[in-house]
Amino acid sequence: MYRIVDASATQPDVIALIAELDRYQAALYPAESNHLLDLASLPDGTLILRKILHLEQAVGCGAVVLNHDGSGEMKRVFIDPTHRGQQLGEKLIAALEQAAAGRACHTLRLETGIEQHAAVKLYQRCGYQIRDAFAPYQPDPLSIFMEKALR
């Protein structure tokens, strides 16, 4: 019923999901605490992007931005609210982690907001630990920073 597939940041369904995520986060946080990233602007070879399809409709997406030091940053993880509660987030994160490990990534980091309680719990269930801010971020009282070592 659901499947996770490779995606591109220029696909209309991915753009629509990210726009929905941006609207959600804009309602929660001021602009200076919204660390949005245009995935389509990243250099070739630095982005892993997946989407979740349900009956050929995109209902979720997520990305890993790879760094030159063997680390990566989880970005733009979003599941359409009508499809939550089915462990799609866990499956998407596992697929992103597997793809990142396959590209020699040993550590994944992320930034999320303090008002996104479900997201924080999801990442904790997936083994992410809270940590201090990491570059390029500065400490922000509205942000939570997390990290996980990959095998």
Buried (B, 14 or more C-beta within 10 A) or exposed (E): EBEBEEBEBEBEBBBEBBEBBBEEBEEEBEEEBBBEBEBBEBEEEBBBBBBBBBEEEBBBBBBBBBBEEEBBBBBBBBBBEEBBEBEBBEBBBEBBBEBBBEEEBEBBBBBBBBEBEEBBEBBEEBBBEEEEBBEEBEEBEBBBBBBBEBE
